[in-house]
């Protein structure tokens, strides 16, 4: 039993360390994954806004006007003027760049957003306003996404993972180790209780910590148990007469130091050496 408790305690410490490491690594992956998506979308938005600000400073409100006359004017003057040629090209970029932002956003599409379709609007500023709303939606999503990450972490197991997390084999190996320890404990009947059947790694860690405490308790009390076991085995093997003698000896009040000393000395010697007759004689001599 002593070797079994030591080996079980060692296995529990190892599997607990693996479970904790896997949760930590998974948390890092979630932070990185959602963070990369957030910064990818925000970078596209930032580049777009910088482009808009730069052109608005250079061309003023003409950069946004999109009525029929303004479009005709810009198209005509762009034939002769480099400035209007640049204005015409940058207005096209203003509209087309939205498609690139949309592509990055919808790569994973963790939140919804409605984009402006077509460019038949009296002002191109509607595209800018729409991207401003996307920026706000992105910020709101990222702030509230902490709840999503916590949900993934609280239910962490090989059966419940983010769809894009790929290191599933390592988790399954650790889960099998934990299940093997529980199976061994059930077979050995080392603990008289039922174990929770859970795939959740957080609950596995809690179960492991409880088991570690129980193993320490068992190990700490092994000496007392061994002494009790030896005494119990000795007592069961006695004849009825011998049990009567032992019962009477045990009933003697241990007030006399000499009697107490010899009682323990000869009684212990009795059940260890099985020299019953000499011990009994010694008792009566006292």
C-alpha positions as CSV (number, residue, x, y, z in Angstrom):
1,X,0.0,0.0,0.0
2,X,2.8,2.4,0.8
3,X,4.4,1.9,-2.6
4,X,1.0,2.3,-4.3
5,X,0.3,5.5,-2.5
6,X,3.7,6.9,-3.4
7,X,3.4,6.0,-7.0
8,X,-0.1,7.3,-7.3
9,X,0.9,10.6,-5.7
10,X,3.8,10.9,-8.2
11,X,1.4,10.2,-11.1
12,X,-1.1,12.7,-9.8
13,X,1.6,15.4,-9.6
14,X,2.7,14.7,-13.1
15,X,-0.7,14.7,-14.7
16,X,-1.7,17.9,-12.7
17,X,1.3,19.6,-14.1
18,X,0.4,18.6,-17.7
19,X,-3.2,19.7,-17.2
20,X,-2.1,23.1,-15.9
21,X,0.4,23.5,-18.7
22,X,-2.1,22.7,-21.4
23,X,-4.6,25.2,-20.0
24,X,-1.9,27.9,-19.9
25,X,-0.9,27.2,-23.5
26,X,-4.5,27.2,-24.6
27,X,-5.1,30.5,-23.0
28,X,-2.0,31.9,-24.8
29,X,-3.3,30.5,-28.0
30,X,-6.8,32.1,-27.5
31,X,-5.2,35.5,-26.7
32,X,-3.0,35.3,-29.7
33,X,-5.7,34.1,-32.1
34,X,-8.3,36.7,-31.2
35,X,-5.6,39.4,-30.8
36,X,-4.2,38.8,-34.3
37,X,-7.7,38.9,-35.8
38,X,-8.5,42.2,-34.0
39,X,-5.2,43.9,-35.0
40,X,-5.6,42.7,-38.6
41,X,-9.0,44.3,-38.9
42,X,-7.9,47.4,-37.0
43,X,-4.8,47.8,-39.1
44,X,-6.9,47.9,-42.3
45,X,-9.3,50.4,-40.8
46,X,-6.4,52.6,-39.6
47,X,-4.7,52.6,-43.0
48,X,-8.1,53.5,-44.6
49,X,-8.6,56.4,-42.2
50,X,-5.1,57.7,-42.7
51,X,-5.7,57.6,-46.5
52,X,-9.0,59.5,-46.1
53,X,-7.5,62.2,-43.8
54,X,-4.6,62.7,-46.2
55,X,-6.8,63.1,-49.2
56,X,-9.3,65.3,-47.4
57,X,-6.5,67.7,-46.4
58,X,-5.3,67.8,-50.0
59,X,-8.6,68.0,-51.9
60,X,-11.1,69.2,-49.3
61,X,-14.8,68.3,-49.7
62,X,-14.3,67.6,-53.4
63,X,-12.8,64.3,-52.4
64,X,-16.2,63.2,-51.1
65,X,-18.7,64.9,-53.5
66,X,-20.3,62.3,-55.8
67,X,-23.1,64.0,-57.6
68,X,-23.3,63.8,-61.4
69,X,-21.8,67.2,-62.1
70,X,-18.9,66.7,-59.8
71,X,-18.1,63.3,-61.3
72,X,-18.2,64.8,-64.8
73,X,-16.0,67.7,-63.8
74,X,-13.3,65.5,-62.2
75,X,-13.4,63.0,-65.1
76,X,-12.9,65.8,-67.6
77,X,-10.2,67.7,-65.8
78,X,-8.3,64.5,-65.0
79,X,-7.4,64.4,-68.7
80,X,-5.4,67.6,-68.5
81,X,-4.5,68.0,-64.8
82,X,-2.3,65.7,-62.7
83,X,-4.0,66.9,-59.6
84,X,-7.5,65.9,-60.8
85,X,-6.1,62.7,-62.2
86,X,-4.8,61.8,-58.7
87,X,-8.1,62.9,-57.2
88,X,-10.0,60.6,-59.6
89,X,-7.7,57.6,-58.8
90,X,-7.9,58.2,-55.1
91,X,-11.6,58.4,-55.1
92,X,-11.7,55.0,-56.7
93,X,-9.3,53.7,-54.1
94,X,-11.6,55.1,-51.4
95,X,-14.4,52.8,-52.6
96,X,-12.3,49.8,-53.5
97,X,-10.3,49.7,-50.3
98,X,-13.6,48.9,-48.4
99,X,-13.6,45.5,-50.2
100,X,-10.1,44.7,-48.7
101,X,-11.3,45.6,-45.3
102,X,-14.4,43.5,-45.7
103,X,-12.2,40.5,-46.8
104,X,-10.1,40.7,-43.7
105,X,-13.1,41.1,-41.4
106,X,-15.0,38.2,-43.0
107,X,-12.0,35.8,-42.9
108,X,-13.3,34.7,-39.5
109,X,-16.3,37.0,-39.2
110,X,-16.6,37.0,-35.4
111,X,-19.1,39.8,-35.6
112,X,-21.6,41.1,-38.1
113,X,-21.3,44.4,-40.1
114,X,-23.3,45.7,-43.1
115,X,-21.2,47.3,-45.8
116,X,-22.2,49.9,-48.4
117,X,-22.7,48.3,-51.7
118,X,-22.1,50.2,-55.0
119,X,-20.9,53.8,-55.3
120,X,-24.0,55.5,-56.6
121,X,-24.3,57.8,-53.6
122,X,-24.4,61.7,-53.5
123,X,-21.3,61.6,-51.3
124,X,-18.5,59.1,-50.8
125,X,-18.4,60.1,-47.1
126,X,-20.9,57.3,-46.5
127,X,-18.1,54.8,-47.0
128,X,-16.0,56.6,-44.4
129,X,-18.9,56.7,-41.9
130,X,-19.5,53.0,-42.5
131,X,-15.9,52.1,-41.8
132,X,-16.1,54.3,-38.6
133,X,-19.0,52.1,-37.5
134,X,-17.0,49.0,-38.3
135,X,-14.2,50.4,-36.1
136,X,-16.6,50.8,-33.2
137,X,-18.0,47.3,-33.7
138,X,-14.5,45.9,-33.7
139,X,-13.7,47.6,-30.4
140,X,-17.0,46.5,-28.8
141,X,-16.4,42.9,-30.0
142,X,-12.8,42.8,-28.6
143,X,-13.9,44.2,-25.2
144,X,-16.7,41.6,-24.9
145,X,-14.7,38.8,-26.3
146,X,-13.1,38.2,-22.9
147,X,-16.3,36.4,-22.0
148,X,-15.9,34.1,-25.0
149,X,-12.3,33.3,-24.0
150,X,-13.3,32.5,-20.4
151,X,-16.1,30.2,-21.7
152,X,-13.6,28.3,-23.8
153,X,-11.2,28.0,-20.8
154,X,-13.8,27.0,-18.3
155,X,-15.0,24.2,-20.6
156,X,-11.5,23.2,-21.8
157,X,-11.2,19.6,-22.9
158,X,-10.4,17.7,-26.1
159,X,-14.1,17.5,-26.8
160,X,-14.7,21.3,-26.5
161,X,-12.1,23.4,-28.3
162,X,-11.9,26.4,-30.5
163,X,-12.5,25.0,-34.1
164,X,-9.1,26.3,-35.3
165,X,-7.1,24.9,-32.3
166,X,-5.1,22.0,-33.7
167,X,-3.1,20.5,-30.8
168,X,-5.7,18.0,-29.8
169,X,-3.6,14.9,-29.6
170,X,-1.6,16.2,-26.7
171,X,-4.8,16.9,-24.7
172,X,-6.1,13.4,-25.4
173,X,-2.9,11.8,-24.1
174,X,-3.1,13.7,-20.8
175,X,-6.8,12.8,-20.5
176,X,-5.9,9.1,-20.9
177,X,-3.2,9.4,-18.2
178,X,-5.7,10.9,-15.8
179,X,-8.4,8.3,-16.6
180,X,-5.8,5.5,-16.0
181,X,-5.0,6.8,-12.6
182,X,-8.7,6.9,-11.7
183,X,-9.1,3.4,-13.1
184,X,-6.2,2.1,-10.9
185,X,-7.7,3.7,-7.8
186,X,-11.0,2.1,-8.6
187,X,-9.4,-1.3,-9.0
188,X,-7.3,-1.1,-5.9
189,X,-10.2,0.2,-3.8
190,X,-7.7,2.6,-2.2
191,X,-10.4,5.2,-1.6
192,X,-14.0,4.5,-0.7
193,X,-15.7,7.0,-2.9
194,X,-16.9,7.6,-6.4
195,X,-14.9,9.8,-8.8
196,X,-16.6,12.4,-11.0
197,X,-16.8,11.5,-14.6
198,X,-15.7,14.7,-16.4
199,X,-13.9,15.7,-19.6
200,X,-13.3,19.3,-18.3
201,X,-9.7,19.9,-17.6
202,X,-10.4,22.4,-14.8
203,X,-12.5,19.9,-13.0
204,X,-9.8,17.3,-13.5
205,X,-7.3,19.6,-11.9
206,X,-9.6,20.0,-8.9
207,X,-10.1,16.3,-8.7
208,X,-6.3,15.8,-8.8
209,X,-5.7,18.2,-6.0
210,X,-8.4,16.4,-3.9
211,X,-6.7,13.1,-4.7
212,X,-3.3,14.5,-3.7
213,X,-4.6,15.5,-0.3
214,X,-6.2,12.1,0.2
215,X,-2.9,10.3,-0.8
216,X,-1.0,12.5,1.7
217,X,-3.5,11.6,4.4
218,X,-3.2,7.9,3.6
219,X,0.6,8.0,3.6
220,X,0.8,10.0,6.8
221,X,-1.4,7.4,8.6
222,X,0.3,4.3,7.2
223,X,2.4,3.7,10.4
224,X,-0.7,3.8,12.6
225,X,-2.6,1.5,10.1
226,X,0.3,-0.9,10.0
227,X,0.4,-1.1,13.8
228,X,-3.3,-1.6,13.9
229,X,-3.2,-4.3,11.2
230,X,-0.4,-6.2,13.0
231,X,-2.3,-6.1,16.3
232,X,-5.6,-7.0,14.7
233,X,-4.0,-10.0,12.9
234,X,-2.4,-11.1,16.2
235,X,-5.7,-10.8,18.1
236,X,-7.8,-12.8,15.6
237,X,-5.3,-15.7,15.7
238,X,-5.6,-16.1,19.5
239,X,-7.6,-18.8,21.1
240,X,-10.6,-17.8,23.2
241,X,-8.6,-18.3,26.4
242,X,-5.7,-16.1,25.1
243,X,-8.2,-13.4,24.0
244,X,-9.6,-13.4,27.6
245,X,-6.1,-12.9,29.1
246,X,-5.3,-10.1,26.7
247,X,-8.7,-8.5,27.4
248,X,-8.0,-8.5,31.1
249,X,-4.5,-7.2,30.6
250,X,-5.8,-4.3,28.5
251,X,-8.3,-3.5,31.2
252,X,-5.6,-2.8,33.8
253,X,-5.5,0.9,34.7
254,X,-2.0,2.2,33.7
255,X,-1.4,4.1,36.9
256,X,1.6,2.1,38.1
257,X,4.6,3.0,35.9
258,X,6.2,-0.4,36.5
259,X,3.1,-2.3,35.5
260,X,2.5,0.0,32.5
261,X,6.1,-0.6,31.3
262,X,6.1,-4.3,31.6
263,X,2.6,-4.6,30.2
264,X,3.6,-3.0,27.0
265,X,7.0,-4.7,26.9
266,X,5.7,-8.3,27.3
267,X,2.4,-7.9,25.5
268,X,4.1,-6.5,22.4
269,X,6.7,-9.3,22.7
270,X,3.9,-11.8,22.9
271,X,2.2,-11.0,19.6
272,X,5.4,-10.6,17.8
273,X,7.3,-13.7,19.0
274,X,4.1,-15.8,19.6
275,X,5.8,-16.9,22.9
276,X,2.5,-16.8,24.6
277,X,3.2,-19.0,27.7
278,X,6.3,-17.0,28.7
279,X,4.5,-13.7,28.4
280,X,1.6,-14.9,30.4
281,X,3.9,-16.2,33.2
282,X,5.6,-12.8,33.2
283,X,2.3,-11.1,33.5
284,X,1.3,-13.2,36.6
285,X,4.8,-12.6,38.1
286,X,4.0,-8.9,38.0
